[in-house]
């Protein structure tokens, strides 16, 4: 099990989406990028992602963080490359590092 902390930016193109829609966009991009993210156990499994504070609707930010639990081993630079290919315009991974 590996934990990778990512720093991302929410640009002007997506400033009117809610925090929940932002989380859904990331989860969709993770599935499309075929990343080996860890899932919770139980009746309704979900991706193990820890999010920072929610950004209010209408705001942009260049310094937001999320922590992903990876099932296996993945280089942070590979994660950045694979995720950025599938994220919508306005969302971009700036940096990633192993925690």
C-alpha positions in Angstrom: 0.0 0.0 0.0 1.4 3.4 -1.0 0.1 6.9 -0.3 0.7 9.7 -2.8 -0.1 13.3 -2.0 -1.0 15.4 -5.1 -1.1 19.1 -5.4 -3.6 20.3 -8.0 -5.0 23.4 -9.4 -8.7 24.4 -10.0 -8.7 26.9 -12.9 -11.2 29.4 -14.2 -12.7 26.8 -16.6 -14.1 24.7 -13.7 -14.6 27.4 -11.0 -18.3 26.9 -10.9 -18.3 23.2 -10.1 -19.0 22.0 -6.6 -16.6 20.1 -4.3 -18.6 16.9 -4.9 -18.5 17.3 -8.7 -14.7 18.0 -8.4 -14.3 14.7 -6.5 -16.4 12.9 -9.1 -14.2 14.3 -11.9 -11.1 13.1 -10.2 -12.6 9.6 -9.6 -13.6 9.4 -13.2 -10.1 10.4 -14.4 -8.5 7.8 -12.0 -10.7 5.0 -13.5 -10.0 6.2 -17.1 -6.2 6.3 -16.3 -6.4 2.8 -14.9 -4.6 3.7 -11.8 -4.3 1.0 -9.1 -6.1 3.0 -6.4 -7.2 1.2 -3.2 -10.8 0.7 -2.4 -12.6 0.4 0.9 -14.0 -2.9 2.0 -17.7 -3.6 2.5 -21.1 -3.4 0.9 -20.4 -0.2 -1.1 -16.7 0.1 -1.8 -15.3 3.5 -2.7 -11.8 4.9 -3.6 -9.6 5.7 -0.7 -8.9 9.4 -1.3 -8.5 12.0 1.4 -9.5 15.6 0.3 -8.4 18.9 1.7 -10.9 21.6 2.6 -13.6 22.3 0.1 -13.2 25.3 -2.2 -16.3 27.5 -2.5 -18.1 27.5 -5.8 -16.8 30.3 -8.0 -13.3 30.3 -6.6 -10.1 29.2 -8.2 -7.0 27.9 -6.5 -3.5 26.9 -7.5 -2.6 25.1 -4.2 -5.1 22.3 -3.3 -4.2 18.8 -2.0 -5.5 15.3 -2.0 -4.0 12.0 -0.8 -4.5 8.8 -2.8 -3.9 5.3 -1.5 -2.4 3.2 -4.2 -2.7 -0.6 -4.2 0.9 -1.4 -5.2 3.7 0.8 -6.3 3.5 3.8 -8.7 6.0 6.6 -9.4 4.6 10.0 -8.6 5.7 11.4 -12.1 3.8 8.6 -13.8 0.7 9.4 -11.7 0.9 13.0 -12.8 1.2 12.1 -16.4 -1.5 9.6 -16.5 -4.0 11.7 -14.5 -3.4 14.9 -16.4 -4.3 13.2 -19.7 -7.8 12.4 -18.3 -8.7 15.3 -16.2 -11.0 18.0 -17.6 -9.7 21.3 -18.8 -9.1 23.5 -15.8 -8.1 20.7 -13.4 -4.4 19.9 -13.4 -2.0 18.0 -11.2 1.0 20.2 -10.4 3.0 18.0 -8.1 2.9 14.6 -6.5 5.1 12.9 -3.8 5.1 9.8 -1.7 3.9 10.3 1.9 
